């Protein structure tokens, strides 16, 4: 009888501890998700602000992730919402070929009516607080840019600390 009473006394404590630990892991998960999305937002903002002539009169942004980019569907949706809210444009996930099929280009030229942003790849350094993200922006054959952006997590936030290779056409 005494063992049963002790078990009943410990049961609520164990339940409370389990609930508390599951709440903690949920909060940590959402925080780390925001930390994962933040460097991509910085890289895309930097890319969009580079060679602003490519942005003239754009009607949309199409965002494509190459394979191997470690973003979940909710991460990608957060990036799309950010771009839509900041630039007040329609966001597609069309490749160049799909944009052409949808006739989202100037009919008399091969220039897109918007910009195609591609997250080409992400390289995590041995230091978890540093990464390189390669992004590209395409508008036309003579209007494209690709940048390797080096980021570091410093003082509680991601910052651009340098640039690698840049290609323009």
N, C-alpha and C positions, 0 to 999 in steps of 0.2 A: 504494500500500500504506500509506503514512504517513497519507494522508487517511482511509482506512478505519479505521485504528487510532485516530485522533483522534475519529472519529464514534462508534466503539464505546465510547470512554472517556466522551464527553459524554452518550451515551444514558441511562445510569443516573442521572446528575445531573439531566437534564431530567425523567425519570420521578419521581424523588424530589421535585423542586420542584412538579410537577403534583399529586402526591398530597398534599403538605403544604398547598398552596393550597386544594384541595378540602375538606380537613378543617377548615381555618380558616373557610371559608364556611359549612359545616354548623353549626359552633358558633355563629357569629354569627347565623345564621338562627333557631336555637332560642332564643337569648337575646332577639332582637328580638320573637319571637312571644310570649314571656313578658311582655315589656314592653308589648305590645299588649293582652294579656288583662288585665293588672293594673288599668288604669283602669276597665274594665268590672266587674271584681269589686268594686272600691271603690264604684262607683256603685250596683250592685245591693245590696251590704251596707247602704249608707246608706239606700236606698229601703226595704228590708225592716225596718230598725230605726226607720223613721219611721212613725208611726201604727200602733203594734204591736197595737192592738185588731183590726186587719184580719187579723192572723196567728193569732188565737185558734183553737185546735183545727183548724188546717189539716192536711189529709191529703196534700197534694201541692203542688208548685210547677210551673206550666206556664210555660215560657220561650219567647217569640216574638221574633224579630228582624225588624224592618221592613226593606224593601228599602233598599239603599244603605248599610247598616251594614257596614263593611269587615272582617268577620271570616271566616276560613276555616272549613271543617268541623272541623279539629283544634282551632282556637281555641274554637269553639262547644262541642265535646266537653269541652274543659278547663274551661270555665265550668260546664257541666252537672255534671261530676264534683265540682267544688268545692262547688256548691250541695248536691248529694246528700250529700257527706261532712260538710259543716258543719251542715246542717239535718236530716239523717237522714230524708229524705222521698223519695218517688217523684218523678222529674222527667219531665214531659211536654213536648211541643212543640205543644200544641193551642191553637188560637185560641179565643175565647169561644164561637163557634158549635160548634166541635168538642167543647169541654168539655160543652156542653149536649147534643149528640148522644150523647156517651158517658155521659150521666146523672151527671156529676161535679158535681152541684149538689144543694142541699137540695130535696127533692121538693115541699114545701109553700111554698117561697119561690123567688126567683131567685138566692139567695145561693150562691156557689160553695163547694164543700167544701175548696177550697184557694185559692191565690192565682195570679193570672195576671200575670206580669211581662213587660213589653214593653220592649225597647230600641228606642225610637222613632227616634232619629237621633243621629248623632255629627257634630260640626263641629270640624274641625281648624283652629286659628288659623294665622296666618302664621308664628308661632313654633312650631316642631315640638315644643316642650316644654309646650305648653298645648292643651287641648281641652275641649269641652263635650259632655256626653252627656245626652240627655233620656231618662228612664226613667219607666215608669208601673207602678202596682200596682193591680189590680182585684180586688174580692171581691164587690161588689154595686153596684146603682145608687146607693145611698147610702153606699157604701164604696169609694172610689177616690182615688188620689192620683197626680199627675205632678209630677216635679221635673226641673229643668235643673241639672245638677251641673257645676261648673267645676273642672277638674283641672289640675295642673301637675307636671311632672317636675322634682323638686328633690332635690339631694343623693343621687342614685342611686335614687330611687323616686318613684312617683306618689302625690300627695297631693291631697285635696280642699281647694281654696282659696276656694271661694265657691259661691253659689247664684244661679241666675237665677230665672225665673218658676216659681211653684209653683201647682198647681191641686188643689183637694180637693172631694170631694162626699160 
